[in-house]
């Protein structure tokens, strides 16, 4: 797999997204940006899983290119690996432990839960739309899965209690 998303690949994906979401230009500032930021937030939770980390990086790059294009910038080749957060030596940790180690304020977690729900609603139209054979659309499906899974763990973590001994109680 190439480390680049080509201008042509981005153009084709943009046209497919625009076919599903005709108001795309008005959505890039909030809805699409929200998805991009939610994915950036969840990168720490999937950095030990190569396929998910790459899928998230591809989506972040595509959404960045779409936003730039709606702002008047022509598509150009983009290195998606610049948005990649993958650490093959991170070792698998339970998701709740990953969240706990970040020491996130409860208010931030609550905000991310709401933002994640909005991001999933936005992505729903893209994961069922035509785009077969397009790795950008495959990355949208991977990103949908990442957000849905991480949202479950974030919600669970929000409902847990720190037992004071490094353990969480539910």
PyMOL commands that set and color helices and strands:
alter all, ss='L'
color gray80, all
select helices_A, chain A and resi 7-20+24-46+50-70+80-83+95-102+106-127+135-158
alter helices_A, ss='H'
color red, helices_A
select strands_A, chain A and resi 4-5+78-79+161-162+168-169
alter strands_A, ss='S'
color yellow, strands_A
deselect
rebuild
show_as cartoon
